[in-house]
Amino acid sequence: MQIATSLEDIRRNRYQTVAEFSRTLNVSTSTYYRALEGRAEIPTMRQIAAALHLPPATIAEFTPPASAALLADIDAGIDDAIANGWLVVDPDTLEPTGEITFDGWPFED
């Protein structure tokens, strides 16, 4: 499972200024700021992802919004889990443990 990471997190982890990081990505600083706001064009998204050696979908700002059908499936799954219990997964591997719990949301303390 790949988790999407923000461009700003990537930049900060490299200890680069916006200007330095923009040069790394081969884009202008204004284009970088547009990308941060989710307003980058698809070719620019691909260019930035290629410069970082990452699939575009692993960059948080490039993740498209969920479709209505996907959101409906998620809601149906939550309703089912509330009625029938939550399937417990191993937090490290996300593999099912076979245990079912009825203790509210799976990540509540």
Backbone as a ProteinNet text record, in pm:
[ID]
protein_1_A
[PRIMARY]
MQIATSLEDIRRNRYQTVAEFSRTLNVSTSTYYRALEGRAEIPTMRQIAAALHLPPATIAEFTPPASAALLADIDAGIDDAIANGWLVVDPDTLEPTGEITFDGWPFED
[TERTIARY]
84.1	0	89	62.6	139.4	55.7	115.7	48.6	90.1	-5.7	25.9	98.1	201.4	282	272.9	264.3	255.7	389.3	381	502.4	579.2	507.2	575	649.7	594	665.2	791.9	780.4	898.2	1004.1	962.5	1057.4	1124.7	1046.2	1103.9	1197.2	1162.6	1250	1382.4	1386.3	1510.3	1585.3	1527.5	1586.4	1616.4	1518.4	1533.5	1436.4	1478.8	1388.6	1291.7	1188.7	1094	1166.3	1255.2	1328.9	1417.1	1487.4	1573.4	1489.8	1379.9	1295.7	1232.1	1190.5	1133.5	1235.5	1361.2	1466.3	1484.3	1476.4	1485.6	1375.4	1256.8	1141	1138.7	1228.6	1236.2	1107.4	1053.4	936.1	964	886.4	898.7	837.3	873	814.7	663.1	617.1	472.1	401.2	465.4	408.2	406.3	512.6	516.5	401	378.5	268.9	133.2	117.9	-6.9	-24.7	84.5	77.3	34.7	86.9	48.9	-99.6	-156.8	-298.9	-385.9	-323.3	-398.4	-443.2	-374.5	-414.3	-315.5	-229.8	-133.3	-201.6	-154.4	-204.4	-145.2	-210.4	-166.6	-22.2	20.5	161.5	258.3	221.6	307.5	311.9	198.5	195.7	290	283.3	370.3	516.1	546.4	684.1	737.9	658.9	700.9	719.4	625.2	635.9	760	787.2	905.8	1033.7	1036.7	1155.6	1180	1071.7	1083.4	1093.3	1082.9	1085.3	973.2	854.3	736.4	620.2	529.7	405.7	323	258	180.9	77.6	16.4	-88	-33.8	98.5	154.2	185.5	153.2	170.9	32.9	18.4	-113.4	-186.5	-116.1	-181.5	-232.5	-187.1	-226.8	-334.3	-373.7	-474.6	-611.2	-680.8	-810.3	-914.3	-1017.9	-1122.8	-1195.4	-1245.1	-1316.8	-1447.8	-1484	-1610.2	-1728.3	-1845.5	-1967.5	-1991	-1959.7	-1978.6	-1885.6	-1759.7	-1665.8	-1710.8	-1752.7	-1799.8	-1923	-2011	-2129.4	-2087.9	-1989.1	-1938.6	-1876.5	-1802.9	-1741.4	-1850	-1951.3	-2061.8	-2132.3	-2154.1	-2219.9	-2133.2	-2002.3	-1911.6	-1911.5	-1915.7	-1920.6	-2051.8	-2162.2	-2292.2	-2292.9	-2234	-2225.6	-2139.7	-2027.6	-1938.8	-2004.4	-2080.6	-2150.8	-2253.6	-2321.3	-2424.2	-2365.2	-2255	-2202.7	-2065.9	-2005.9	-1874.7	-1763.8	-1657.3	-1540.1	-1442.4	-1388.6	-1285.3	-1153.5	-1089.9	-963.8	-850.2	-759.5	-642.5	-516.4	-409.8	-279.3	-233.9	-195.6	-160.4	-34.3	52.7	176.2	156.7	78.1	64	-70.6	-166.8	-305	-374.6	-320.4	-382.5	-487.9	-602.6	-707	-656.6	-697.2	-658.2	-762.9	-881.4	-990.8	-1080.5	-1041.1	-1118.1	-1216	-1331.7	-1430.7	-1457.6	-1467.1	-1492	-1613.7	-1680.7	-1796	-1767.2	-1640.5	-1597.9	-1589.3	-1697.2	-1698.6	-1606.4	-1551.9	-1460.7	-1333.1	-1270.9	-1154.9	-1035.3	-1025	-905.3	-931.6	-1047.6	-1075.8	-997.4	-959.4	-891.2	-992.6
-117.2	0	124	213.8	337.1	450.7	530	643.4	768.5	853.3	977.3	1073	1136.6	1231.8	1368.4	1471.4	1607.3	1652.8	1735	1793.7	1872.6	1942.4	2019.4	1928.3	1812	1717.9	1667.3	1637.9	1592	1701.3	1825.3	1937.5	1957.7	1957.2	1980	1867.2	1744	1630.6	1636.3	1711	1730.1	1855.4	1928.6	2052.9	2149.7	2165.6	2256.8	2372.9	2488.3	2602.1	2576.7	2658.4	2644.8	2664	2762.6	2788	2668.3	2612.4	2495.6	2375.7	2351.9	2236.9	2253.5	2375.8	2402.7	2371.1	2408.4	2376.1	2225.2	2153.9	2007.7	1948.5	2008.7	1960	2012.9	2107.4	2170.5	2246.9	2317.8	2402.9	2537.1	2636.7	2767.2	2760.6	2858.2	2859.1	2881.9	2961.6	2983.2	2853.5	2774	2644.5	2551.6	2556.1	2474.3	2512	2641.7	2685.2	2644.1	2647.9	2600	2450.5	2375	2230.9	2207.3	2287.9	2274.6	2299.7	2386.8	2418.8	2320.1	2220.2	2121.9	2173.8	2276.8	2337.4	2308.3	2208.8	2175.5	2098.2	2121.2	2046.4	1905.5	1812	1671.9	1655.6	1719.4	1703.5	1752.8	1860.7	1911.9	1812.9	1752.7	1651.3	1536.4	1490.8	1380.3	1421.4	1544.8	1594.1	1598.2	1650.9	1659.2	1519.7	1431.6	1294.3	1225.1	1244.9	1182.9	1237.9	1368.1	1427.6	1370.6	1331.6	1273.8	1121.7	1062.6	915.8	850.6	911.8	862.3	849	754.2	752.6	876.8	941.7	1062.2	1042.2	926	902	900.9	893.8	894.7	1035.6	1136.3	1276	1328.7	1369.8	1404.4	1508.2	1608.5	1715.1	1667.4	1552.6	1501.5	1394.1	1357.6	1254.7	1312.5	1252.8	1308.2	1286.4	1369.5	1348.9	1216.5	1159.5	1032.4	1050.9	950.2	955.6	934.1	973.4	953.5	804.2	720.2	575.8	521.1	565.7	519	564.7	689.6	739.5	663.4	627.4	548.4	410	348	217.2	226.8	333	352.5	367.3	449.9	467.2	334.8	255.2	124.9	32.2	34.9	-47.5	-7.1	122.2	171.1	129.6	145.4	104.6	-44.4	-126.9	-270.6	-300.7	-230.1	-254.5	-213	-105.6	-63.1	-168.9	-226.9	-327.5	-463.8	-503.3	-639.9	-650.5	-539.2	-539.9	-505	-450.3	-411.6	-527.6	-553.5	-655.3	-595.9	-661.6	-612.4	-651.1	-556.1	-583.2	-557	-624	-601.4	-461.1	-376.6	-238.6	-225.9	-325.2	-318.2	-367	-473.3	-533.5	-504.4	-457.4	-434	-562.1	-676.9	-806.7	-835.1	-894.7	-927.6	-1027.6	-1006.4	-1097.9	-1206.1	-1189.7	-1283.8	-1242.3	-1141.3	-1092.7	-985	-979.9	-876.4	-802.7	-670.8	-590.1	-501.6	-469.5	-380.1	-251.2	-219.2	-103.2	23.8	69.2	197.7	200.1	317.6	333.4	256.1	200.1	114.5	186.2	319.7	386.1	476.3	460.6	540.2	484.4	574.9	530.5	496.8
0	0	0	-92.5	-98.3	-42.2	43.7	103.8	27.2	-6.2	-76.2	17.7	-34	41.9	-23.4	57.5	7.1	-51.9	-154.9	-211.9	-106.1	-20	84.6	181.5	213.9	300.2	232.1	103.6	28.5	28.1	0.1	-4.4	130.5	236.7	370.2	411.1	375.1	408.1	332.8	223.6	147.7	193.4	287	336.9	223	133.8	21	34.2	-14.8	-23.2	-138.1	-147.8	-258.4	-391	-397	-521.4	-558.7	-461.5	-489	-534	-464.8	-497.7	-634.9	-666.6	-798.4	-908.3	-885	-982.9	-993.7	-880.5	-882	-969.3	-961.8	-1037.2	-1180.2	-1209.5	-1340.9	-1374.5	-1271.5	-1289.8	-1223.6	-1259.6	-1194.8	-1055	-971.8	-837.4	-844.4	-939.3	-950.8	-991.4	-1078.6	-1116	-994.7	-913.3	-792	-699.3	-680	-593.3	-650.6	-783.3	-845.1	-817	-824.8	-796.2	-651.1	-558.9	-417.6	-396.8	-477.6	-466.6	-544.2	-607.5	-684.7	-819.4	-871	-997.7	-1110.4	-1095.7	-1200.3	-1312.5	-1434	-1549.4	-1547.6	-1614	-1613.3	-1661.4	-1772	-1811.9	-1704.6	-1635.6	-1527.7	-1412.2	-1379.1	-1273.2	-1307.7	-1433.5	-1475	-1469.4	-1509.8	-1507.7	-1364.4	-1272.3	-1132.1	-1073.8	-1100	-1048.7	-1104.1	-1232.7	-1293.4	-1230.5	-1203.4	-1141.5	-1002.2	-934.4	-799.9	-801.6	-920.1	-936	-855.4	-865.4	-794.5	-891.9	-867.9	-946.2	-909.7	-1005.8	-974.7	-863.5	-856.2	-755.3	-613.4	-595.3	-460	-412.5	-493.6	-454.5	-416.2	-291.6	-236.8	-320.3	-368.5	-444.1	-579.6	-625.8	-756.5	-746.8	-625.8	-607.2	-642.9	-738.7	-777.9	-668.4	-666.1	-566.7	-591.9	-486.1	-497	-572.6	-649.3	-724.4	-629.7	-675.7	-596.3	-570.3	-669.5	-653.1	-544.4	-543.6	-441.1	-303	-290.9	-161.7	-113.5	-205.5	-169	-119.5	-185.7	-140.6	-2.5	23.2	155	261.1	232.9	327.9	355.6	250.9	268	353	331.4	411.4	557.6	583	721.4	787.1	716	770.6	804	715.8	739.7	862.3	874.9	989.4	1120	1117.4	1238.7	1279.3	1180.1	1208.3	1244.5	1178.5	1192.5	1257.2	1292.2	1355.6	1256.7	1312	1233.5	1226.6	1109.7	1093.2	1141	1235.8	1290.4	1196.7	1171.5	1088.2	1168.1	1128.9	1190.1	1150.2	1245.5	1211.6	1125.5	1129	1049.7	906.9	889.5	756.5	691.2	771.8	727.5	683.2	723.3	695.1	801.2	763	861.2	964.6	1090.4	1197.4	1219.4	1160.4	1181.1	1296.8	1370.4	1485	1437.4	1501.2	1472.5	1602.8	1594.1	1712.9	1689.7	1797.5	1791.1	1867.2	1886.5	1965.6	1883.8	1826.7	1755.9	1636.1	1608.5	1495.9	1524.4	1420.1	1441.8	1502.7	1492.4	1539.3	1659.1	1722.1	1841.6	1958.8	2049.7	2172.6	2278.5
[MASK]
+++++++++++++++++++++++++++++++++++++++++++++++++++++++++++++++++++++++++++++++++++++++++++++++++++++++++++++

